[in-house]
Amino acid sequence: MLLYFYPEPIEGMKRFFEFLFGREKRLLEETDSMKKYLLIGLGNIGEEYADTRHNVGFQVLNKLSEKQKFSFETRKLGDLGSFKIKGRSILCLKPSTYMNLCGKSVKYWMEKEKIPIENILVITDDINLPFGTLRLKIKGSDGGHNGLKDIQNSLQTVNYNRLRIGVGSEFNKGRQVDYVLGKWNDEEKRALPERLERANELILSFVLAGVKITMNEYNNT
């Protein structure tokens, strides 16, 4: 079968071929890679996981979208949104691959947008920290967290920034999975909004002031 093309603007042809071959367009217009940042909130997709401890990374980015007035759209391997602040362009990613396979999504959008590894920040839950404690690190082990483990395997390094948010460890032996996939209790729900706000402040400091200053000011607060 022959395909006939009528004269049309180049941009229209580009859109046609992107549709035909499934090519993803970049979301950030910035060309200077050092002014681009990727924030990754870890979690599991699906309504049943929405308010669980394991999804605190999603919740942090949802709060950020409210404050910075951007929305998420479903793209390849995740939901994405972006905003600009003081000359920096920030891409926010909620992987749709489920926690255990999130490294594929992180690697894809890092390479797609040409964002250097020092400008990414992974936001995740941590049962080894008391509820609400914030701890920013520039490297480290996965700590038994399957999401961090998959990112480490995909990027082939442990040298990437991560914000660990404490969810506590109030569970009996052998009940860890039920705990992290469980809903926040009433006391945690009351305290959570302020903790999400504080995490948002930390994120903006990471982008604007840098990781070392941010670690000194926000860690364990």
Stockholm file with secondary structure:
# STOCKHOLM 1.0

chainA/1-221         MLLYFYPEPIEGMKRFFEFLFGREKRLLEETDSMKKYLLIGLGNIGEEYADTRHNVGFQVLNKLSEKQKFSFETRKLGDLGSFKIKGRSILCLKPSTYMNLCGKSVKYWMEKEKIPIENILVITDDINLPFGTLRLKIKGSDGGHNGLKDIQNSLQTVNYNRLRIGVGSEFNKGRQVDYVLGKWNDEEKRALPERLERANELILSFVLAGVKITMNEYNNT
#=GR chainA/1-221 SS CCCCCCCCCHHHHHHHHHHHHTCCCCSCCCCCGGGEEEEEECCCCSGGGTTBGGGHHHHHHHHHHHHHTCCCEEETTEEEEEEEETTEEEEEEEESSCGGGHHHHHHHHHHHHTCCGGGEEEEEEETTSCTTCEEEESSCCCTTCHHHHHHHHHHTCSCSEEEEEECCCCCCTTCHHHHHTSBCCHHHHHHHHHHHHHHHHHHHHHHHHCHHHHHHHHTTC
#=GC SS_cons         CCCCCCCCCHHHHHHHHHHHHTCCCCSCCCCCGGGEEEEEECCCCSGGGTTBGGGHHHHHHHHHHHHHTCCCEEETTEEEEEEEETTEEEEEEEESSCGGGHHHHHHHHHHHHTCCGGGEEEEEEETTSCTTCEEEESSCCCTTCHHHHHHHHHHTCSCSEEEEEECCCCCCTTCHHHHHTSBCCHHHHHHHHHHHHHHHHHHHHHHHHCHHHHHHHHTTC
//
